[in-house]
């Protein structure tokens, strides 16, 4: 069964804002086209992403300064979308007395 896995990307902490104006996250799920998401300097995560269970996700993130320059070395991560969410817990059990003999 090919479930859809919803996921978020936690962005690296920007320790020295300097002239950084934004970030650029590139997300590639499986063989799909890369999706580029522009982030604000105070963003801590990117939400609303999804892909099929078992697909590989490739992430790349750079900072962009006020002159349009991008970080020379991006932060990268490759991960597999796996279903690690357990089903809900069952409700309380009960006993019904059916009678006596």
Helices and strands as residue ranges (DSSP letters): E 4-10, E 20-29, E 35-40, E 45-52, E 56-65, E 75-80
